Amino acid sequence: MNKKVILIIDDEKTTHIILKAMLSGQFHLIFASSAQEGIDLLGEKPVNLVLLDIQMPNISGMELLESLMIDTELRNVPVIIMTGKATKEIEERARELGAIEFMSKEYLFSEKESAKLKISKLALPKAQVPEKFGGYKEKLRALMKILLNDSLDGDFIKTCRKMGTHFIHTFGIEYISFWTVHRHRVNLIVSLGDAQPENFGPEEAKNEQSFVQLAKRGRPYLTNNPGSKNRGFFGNTSLKKGLNSEIGVPMFKITKEQLLYNNMKIPENTEVFGFVILKRNHVFTTKEYRIISSFILQSSTIFWIMYQRMLKELS
């Protein structure tokens, strides 16, 4: 009989060592040292239960729990919160967010047999199999062919729509928007998806921290909890729509020749002419983030050609 799989998410290696000695005989254990690493493992491996530490850098255990409970797929995986600083308030908050059980590390390490019994009872009988976004390589190749054809005489806005539709179907995106930045003005070009945020326009965008990061710093970002400090565009509004995860990617004023000359990397200080925001109710793995952001960054050369053509036609 196969052992149940327990994912342990804790930034303290000591906890990993203790739990390995305690649980490895009865369960198959996999370990993550950060919330994002935990998300990556949940996206790759079937898991019966998660043991989640509450205090971690970047995304805290509470923030991760909140995102997992909103996630349409992963919310079925039972989560036990463990902490070295147990309080009544923390326990109540953890249960309110959806934790199936709350354990202090003192109890977990001192009452080992009782803790093991609880873990065994609460673990899913059948592991949660992660959803796979299959065939994305072929789909992205097909999309790149479309973009290259459109670069000759295609319409900028229509091509943004085509790209947005492909991402919706390929990666389960619930909302995608294309923006441009021209003479310090932010413009919403295309907005697609079934979960359109309300009051989400150019004037409001300029006040968003994520806009500064994209337009001025020129760096893509990933957040799996836009309601936290590291939130994305209109984080609180997004959470109300169930859009707990977000990727933001800038588009640059760069030609294909410049990109090739720089070994397919965006040179420093290259200006941004636009950006793409992608939101969904399913957490993004690091692999998905890299694939999506890399594709959009490289397709900047095509969109920059079409955008310049559109500006000339409008002038």
DOFIMAR-403165 format. One record per residue (C-alpha): residue number from 1; y, x, z. Coordinates in nm, 4 decimals, always signed. Layout:
nr py px pz
NUM Y X Z;
...
END
This chain:
nr py px pz
1 +0.0000 +0.0000 +0.0000;
2 +0.3441 +0.1362 -0.0972;
3 +0.5857 +0.2114 +0.1843;
4 +0.9080 +0.0135 +0.2097;
5 +1.2140 +0.2081 +0.0923;
6 +1.4956 +0.2596 +0.3411;
7 +1.8303 +0.3975 +0.2230;
8 +2.0162 +0.5816 +0.5002;
9 +2.3900 +0.6280 +0.4396;
10 +2.5512 +0.8620 +0.6924;
11 +2.7733 +1.1685 +0.6550;
12 +2.6134 +1.3371 +0.9572;
13 +2.3154 +1.5546 +0.8605;
14 +2.1910 +1.5427 +1.2197;
15 +2.1363 +1.1689 +1.1854;
16 +1.9353 +1.2288 +0.8673;
17 +1.7112 +1.4769 +1.0474;
18 +1.6511 +1.2494 +1.3476;
19 +1.5778 +0.9417 +1.1357;
20 +1.3483 +1.1397 +0.9064;
21 +1.1398 +1.2487 +1.2056;
22 +1.1459 +0.8949 +1.3441;
23 +1.0807 +0.6825 +1.0326;
24 +0.9209 +0.8905 +0.7557;
25 +0.5662 +0.8132 +0.8705;
26 +0.6164 +0.4380 +0.8192;
27 +0.8826 +0.4191 +0.5459;
28 +0.9874 +0.6008 +0.2324;
29 +1.3361 +0.7328 +0.3103;
30 +1.6200 +0.8222 +0.0754;
31 +1.9445 +0.9705 +0.2052;
32 +2.3116 +0.9539 +0.1074;
33 +2.5956 +1.1463 +0.2713;
34 +2.8770 +0.9210 +0.1466;
35 +2.9374 +0.5598 +0.0527;
36 +2.9644 +0.6405 -0.3196;
37 +2.6412 +0.8410 -0.3122;
38 +2.4795 +0.5380 -0.1483;
39 +2.6105 +0.3135 -0.4280;
40 +2.4691 +0.5558 -0.6865;
41 +2.1238 +0.5425 -0.5248;
42 +2.1345 +0.1630 -0.5009;
43 +2.2086 +0.1599 -0.8731;
44 +1.9027 +0.3743 -0.9487;
45 +1.6287 +0.3008 -0.6973;
46 +1.4602 -0.0139 -0.5585;
47 +1.5559 -0.0470 -0.1901;
48 +1.4150 -0.2733 +0.0847;
49 +1.6865 -0.2091 +0.3451;
50 +2.0018 -0.0052 +0.4078;
51 +2.0859 +0.1748 +0.7330;
52 +2.4622 +0.2244 +0.7126;
53 +2.6835 +0.4359 +0.9370;
54 +3.0160 +0.2721 +1.0092;
55 +3.2336 +0.5849 +1.0275;
56 +3.2537 +0.7852 +0.7049;
57 +3.5341 +0.9513 +0.5067;
58 +3.6904 +0.7945 +0.1935;
59 +3.5068 +0.4593 +0.1923;
60 +3.4111 +0.3571 +0.5469;
61 +3.0887 +0.1790 +0.6313;
62 +3.2809 -0.1460 +0.6839;
63 +3.4502 -0.1201 +0.3443;
64 +3.1196 -0.0467 +0.1741;
65 +2.9533 -0.3374 +0.3557;
66 +3.2308 -0.5686 +0.2381;
67 +3.1832 -0.4552 -0.1224;
68 +2.8047 -0.4915 -0.1059;
69 +2.8328 -0.8450 +0.0295;
70 +3.0637 -0.9437 -0.2587;
71 +2.8370 -0.7743 -0.5134;
72 +2.6378 -1.0451 -0.6940;
73 +2.3247 -0.8306 -0.7058;
74 +2.3289 -0.5987 -0.4046;
75 +2.4283 -0.8582 -0.1429;
76 +2.0590 -0.9527 -0.1232;
77 +1.9714 -0.6106 +0.0194;
78 +1.9723 -0.6359 +0.4041;
79 +2.2121 -0.3938 +0.5760;
80 +2.1808 -0.2688 +0.9335;
81 +2.5023 -0.1185 +1.0659;
82 +2.4606 +0.1800 +1.2972;
83 +2.7367 +0.3505 +1.4902;
84 +2.7938 +0.6050 +1.7616;
85 +3.0917 +0.4070 +1.8952;
86 +2.9654 +0.0562 +1.9512;
87 +3.2111 -0.2125 +2.0614;
88 +3.1942 -0.5906 +2.0725;
89 +3.4762 -0.6134 +1.8152;
90 +3.3034 -0.3776 +1.5688;
91 +2.9734 -0.5642 +1.6044;
92 +3.1395 -0.9023 +1.5464;
93 +3.3226 -0.7702 +1.2406;
94 +3.0036 -0.6177 +1.0966;
95 +2.8117 -0.9451 +1.1349;
96 +3.1063 -1.1402 +0.9951;
97 +3.0975 -0.9224 +0.6816;
98 +2.7253 -0.9825 +0.6362;
99 +2.5331 -0.7143 +0.8286;
100 +2.1895 -0.8467 +0.9191;
101 +2.1739 -0.6360 +1.2364;
102 +2.3915 -0.4013 +1.4412;
103 +2.2513 -0.0999 +1.6282;
104 +2.4212 +0.1669 +1.8332;
105 +2.2850 +0.5144 +1.7622;
106 +2.2093 +0.5448 +2.1323;
107 +1.9723 +0.2459 +2.1064;
108 +1.8336 +0.3621 +1.7719;
109 +1.7423 +0.7080 +1.9015;
110 +1.6326 +0.6164 +2.2549;
111 +1.4414 +0.2923 +2.1889;
112 +1.2572 +0.4206 +1.8855;
113 +0.9599 +0.1855 +1.8823;
114 +1.1761 -0.1236 +1.9308;
115 +1.4168 -0.0057 +1.6606;
116 +1.1308 +0.0664 +1.4178;
117 +0.9904 -0.2816 +1.4749;
118 +1.3293 -0.4400 +1.3976;
119 +1.3709 -0.2318 +1.0843;
120 +1.0231 -0.3267 +0.9638;
121 +1.0856 -0.6988 +1.0194;
122 +1.4261 -0.6999 +0.8520;
123 +1.3335 -0.4968 +0.5428;
124 +1.2755 -0.7011 +0.2280;
125 +0.9048 -0.7600 +0.1533;
126 +0.9805 -0.6668 -0.2086;
127 +1.2398 -0.4019 -0.2915;
128 +1.5592 -0.5023 -0.4716;
129 +1.5325 -0.3627 -0.8246;
130 +1.8727 -0.2457 -0.9539;
131 +2.0112 -0.3989 -1.2711;
132 +2.0083 -0.1627 -1.5659;
133 +2.2751 -0.1659 -1.8328;
134 +2.0378 -0.0558 -2.1052;
135 +2.1196 +0.0630 -2.4543;
136 +2.4756 +0.1625 -2.3680;
137 +2.4562 +0.4824 -2.5752;
138 +2.3753 +0.2917 -2.8945;
139 +2.6391 +0.0284 -2.8135;
140 +2.9075 +0.2906 -2.7519;
141 +2.8173 +0.4713 -3.0737;
142 +2.8556 +0.1419 -3.2612;
143 +3.1878 +0.0814 -3.0872;
144 +3.3144 +0.4284 -3.1807;
145 +3.2348 +0.3559 -3.5480;
146 +3.4409 +0.0367 -3.5246;
147 +3.7321 +0.2260 -3.3675;
148 +3.7186 +0.4985 -3.6330;
149 +3.7233 +0.2375 -3.9124;
150 +4.0155 +0.0569 -3.7491;
151 +4.2105 +0.3813 -3.7124;
152 +4.2769 +0.3780 -4.0887;
153 +4.4634 +0.0480 -4.1112;
154 +4.3471 -0.1646 -3.8171;
155 +4.5671 -0.3663 -3.5837;
156 +4.6237 -0.2057 -3.2404;
157 +4.6019 -0.5294 -3.0397;
158 +4.2964 -0.6618 -3.2278;
159 +4.1158 -0.3306 -3.1779;
160 +4.1930 -0.3413 -2.8040;
161 +4.0284 -0.6846 -2.8011;
162 +3.7206 -0.5532 -2.9823;
163 +3.6843 -0.2676 -2.7364;
164 +3.7354 -0.4986 -2.4387;
165 +3.4693 -0.7405 -2.5633;
166 +3.2209 -0.4555 -2.6077;
167 +3.2790 -0.3313 -2.2528;
168 +3.2395 -0.6841 -2.1118;
169 +2.8961 -0.7176 -2.2732;
170 +2.7796 -0.3578 -2.2255;
171 +2.8741 -0.3042 -1.8601;
172 +2.9038 -0.6571 -1.7198;
173 +3.2837 -0.6333 -1.6875;
174 +3.4453 -0.9465 -1.5446;
175 +3.8022 -0.8525 -1.6349;
176 +3.9560 -0.5884 -1.8614;
177 +4.3215 -0.5347 -1.9483;
178 +4.5033 -0.2961 -2.1840;
179 +4.8569 -0.1805 -2.0982;
180 +5.1146 +0.0371 -2.2688;
181 +5.3987 +0.2429 -2.1212;
182 +5.6984 +0.2788 -2.3535;
183 +6.0430 +0.4022 -2.2507;
184 +5.9578 +0.3408 -1.8844;
185 +5.8564 -0.0176 -1.9602;
186 +5.5078 -0.1428 -1.8807;
187 +5.3591 -0.3950 -2.1239;
188 +5.0410 -0.5999 -2.0891;
189 +4.8792 -0.5936 -2.4354;
190 +4.5390 -0.7609 -2.3891;
191 +4.3749 -0.9396 -2.0963;
192 +4.0104 -1.0497 -2.1265;
193 +3.7384 -1.1839 -1.8983;
194 +3.6242 -1.4828 -1.6968;
195 +3.8061 -1.3799 -1.3769;
196 +4.1726 -1.3498 -1.4700;
197 +4.3864 -1.2481 -1.1687;
198 +4.6925 -1.4658 -1.1150;
199 +5.0520 -1.3351 -1.1075;
200 +4.9314 -1.0141 -1.2670;
201 +5.2013 -0.8887 -1.5034;
202 +5.4096 -0.5878 -1.6140;
203 +5.6844 -0.6201 -1.3514;
204 +5.4333 -0.6368 -1.0670;
205 +5.2291 -0.3507 -1.2148;
206 +5.5136 -0.0998 -1.1767;
207 +5.5000 -0.1406 -0.7989;
208 +5.1266 -0.0706 -0.7792;
209 +5.0106 +0.2648 -0.6412;
210 +4.7435 +0.2773 -0.9116;
211 +5.0104 +0.2573 -1.1819;
212 +5.1723 +0.5736 -1.0448;
213 +4.8371 +0.7504 -1.0468;
214 +4.7647 +0.6495 -1.4053;
215 +5.1062 +0.6706 -1.5680;
216 +5.2433 +0.9788 -1.3928;
217 +4.9424 +1.1789 -1.2748;
218 +4.7266 +1.0916 -1.5757;
219 +4.4010 +1.0720 -1.3808;
220 +4.1257 +0.8105 -1.4045;
221 +4.0158 +0.6517 -1.0779;
222 +3.7248 +0.4547 -0.9357;
223 +3.7387 +0.2228 -0.6377;
224 +3.4545 +0.0083 -0.5103;
225 +3.6761 -0.1725 -0.2619;
226 +4.0226 -0.2602 -0.3988;
227 +4.1124 -0.4237 -0.0669;
228 +4.1034 -0.0857 +0.1103;
229 +4.3669 +0.1905 +0.1252;
230 +4.2303 +0.3283 -0.2016;
231 +4.2653 -0.0080 -0.3706;
232 +4.3181 -0.0643 -0.7382;
233 +4.5524 -0.2960 -0.9248;
234 +4.6357 -0.6019 -0.7137;
235 +4.3525 -0.5294 -0.4718;
236 +4.3890 -0.8325 -0.2452;
237 +4.4186 -1.0729 -0.5394;
238 +4.1136 -0.9107 -0.6989;
239 +3.9062 -0.9565 -0.3838;
240 +3.9876 -1.3280 -0.3835;
241 +3.8375 -1.3417 -0.7319;
242 +3.5323 -1.1464 -0.6154;
243 +3.6343 -0.8398 -0.8161;
244 +3.5422 -0.5766 -0.5623;
245 +3.5156 -0.2797 -0.7999;
246 +3.7560 -0.1245 -1.0461;
247 +3.7981 +0.1622 -1.2892;
248 +4.1391 +0.2653 -1.4240;
249 +4.1693 +0.5060 -1.7178;
250 +4.4864 +0.6418 -1.8841;
251 +4.5255 +0.6718 -2.2630;
252 +4.7090 +0.9792 -2.3861;
253 +4.9441 +1.0815 -2.6646;
254 +4.6969 +1.3195 -2.8236;
255 +4.5496 +1.3757 -3.1694;
256 +4.1854 +1.4384 -3.2516;
257 +4.2724 +1.7950 -3.3581;
258 +4.4434 +1.8673 -3.0260;
259 +4.1460 +1.7295 -2.8349;
260 +3.8964 +1.9363 -3.0359;
261 +4.1097 +2.2485 -2.9941;
262 +4.1011 +2.1957 -2.6163;
263 +3.7188 +2.1545 -2.6034;
264 +3.7340 +1.7729 -2.5765;
265 +3.9469 +1.7913 -2.2617;
266 +4.2924 +1.6390 -2.2209;
267 +4.5449 +1.9255 -2.1874;
268 +4.7562 +1.9258 -1.8732;
269 +5.0970 +1.7556 -1.8932;
270 +4.9899 +1.5388 -2.1899;
271 +5.1951 +1.2187 -2.1764;
272 +5.0371 +0.8800 -2.1122;
273 +5.1143 +0.5931 -2.3515;
274 +4.8830 +0.3338 -2.1988;
275 +4.5947 +0.2597 -1.9667;
276 +4.2884 +0.0381 -1.9303;
277 +4.1842 -0.1505 -1.6145;
278 +3.8238 -0.2701 -1.5758;
279 +3.7106 -0.4940 -1.2874;
280 +3.3807 -0.6536 -1.1934;
281 +3.1923 -0.8060 -0.8999;
282 +2.9236 -0.5365 -0.9071;
283 +2.9919 -0.1868 -0.7702;
284 +3.0283 +0.0964 -1.0220;
285 +2.8010 +0.3983 -0.9958;
286 +2.9411 +0.7457 -1.0550;
287 +2.7393 +0.7649 -1.3785;
288 +2.8979 +0.4451 -1.5120;
289 +3.2425 +0.5690 -1.4119;
290 +3.1947 +0.8953 -1.5990;
291 +3.0607 +0.7229 -1.9118;
292 +3.3387 +0.4617 -1.9229;
293 +3.6281 +0.6961 -1.8390;
294 +3.5052 +0.9650 -2.0807;
295 +3.4738 +0.7158 -2.3673;
296 +3.8211 +0.5717 -2.3113;
297 +3.9796 +0.9167 -2.2754;
298 +3.8233 +1.0348 -2.6012;
299 +3.9151 +0.7150 -2.7848;
300 +4.2802 +0.7786 -2.6897;
301 +4.3179 +0.9745 -3.0148;
302 +4.2314 +0.6625 -3.2180;
303 +4.4443 +0.4216 -3.0171;
304 +4.7393 +0.6623 -3.0254;
305 +4.7340 +0.6564 -3.4086;
306 +4.7286 +0.2759 -3.4177;
307 +4.9912 +0.2410 -3.1449;
308 +5.2348 +0.4692 -3.3318;
309 +5.1768 +0.2657 -3.6455;
310 +5.2511 -0.0578 -3.4567;
311 +5.5770 +0.0856 -3.3169;
312 +5.6912 +0.1854 -3.6667;
313 +5.6159 -0.1628 -3.7982;
314 +5.8158 -0.3198 -3.5132;
315 +6.1165 -0.0882 -3.5507;
END
